[in-house]
Amino acid sequence: MSAVPVTIGVRSPTVFRDEAHAVSASRGRPLTDTHGRVHRDLRISLTDRCSLRCTYCMPEQGNEWLARTSILSTDEIERIARVAAAAGITTFRLTGGEPLLRTDIVDVVSRLAALEGPAGPVEIAMTTNGIRLAELLPSLMDAGLQRLNISIDTLQRDRFRELTRRDRLDDVLEGIAAAAASGLRPLKLNAVAMRGVNDDELVDLVEFAVASGAQMRFIEQMPLDAGHTWDRSQMVTREEIVDALATRWDLVPLPGRGGAPAERWTLDGGPHTVGVIASVTAPFCGDCDRLRLTADGQLRNCLFSTTEYDLLPTLRQDQGSGLAARESDIDDGIDRMLRSCVHGKLPGHAINDPAFLQPARGMNAIGG
């Protein structure tokens, strides 16, 4: 394994200047793209490292990790989030890699939870594999964590070990149990549905989630693996997932999805529900309200984008120059970059277009 600086698909300075000119007078206004979508959700990756090696995400060996010098500091994360909150971001979701590997994770949550925007206090959520969650959850809740998504692709020990290349199922289940007992709601469990891997466990996973007071959400497998080995034929589709669950429950679709990534159905009339995130077969791009920030300071306006907007020069512009940038100039630069990123957002990800190109980064480096 090695640690190297990685900068992928950064927008050229000329294009950035053109877009910055178009949004330069927008400070204080909502982050609205050219298709009318208002952005309220920023997903912040805290690290590209993970305690698991899921086969659909990254190889077991040979990973090139981001250089530690390129990883955003807690001060830098707080600064970006403060500017984003002022621009109308209301939810910050902390992701990775595995966010609980970040040694200052409680401090990150505490600082972000203290932020307010035009609509009031922001909401802090997290997506985690659950390892270390039982240990850290009380401190995270005291710091201001409000919502949790926990990944669990299988309940079978041998299958978990084969899928994640780690024997950590007990740790994940302990984390889920701690979350279930915590009272944090809604609590969501995520599983990537894979043909011949866990597609025989869909009903079992929903029953486990219901028993845990959680909502199960199935995710269509997407072309986001670091090895670029995604095979559409191995993906279990939204239709197949719903058909499998309909053999056990009466499913009734819930209206009012808005910008949420998951379609939801009630189970036998409720109150329990199940969700499906069908980014491949039923994209929800038209209502997308999300931006992403990678652990090394790159803004992305789509999970599948091949373009990134580099915040590091703005954040660190006085390093080595001997000239201290004014605080307001740095904040203005962050705001302009946020608006340029939103301004450059396409109508959709075109994942079903024959010309679609998979992002160079894997999911662990983009942020879940």
Buried (B, 14 or more C-beta within 10 A) or exposed (E): EEBEEBEBBBBEEEEBEBBBEBBBEBBEEEBBBEEEBEBBBBBBBBBBBBBBBBBBBBBEEEBBBBEEEBBBEBEBBBBBBBBBBBBBBBBBBBBBBBBBBBEEBBBBBBBBBBBEBEEEBBBBBBBBBBBBBBBBBEBBBEBBBBBBBBBBBBBBEEBBBEBBBBEBBEBBBBBBBBBBEBEBBEBBBBBBBBBEBBBEBBBBBBBBBBEBBBBBBBBBBBBBBBEEEBEEEBBBBBEBBBEBBEEBBEBEEBEEBEBBBBBBBBBEEEEBBBBBBBBBBEBBBEEBBBBBBBBBBBBBBBBBBBBBBBBBEBBBBEEEEEEEBEEEEBBBBBBBBBBBBBBBBBEBBBBEEEEEEBBBBBBBBBBB
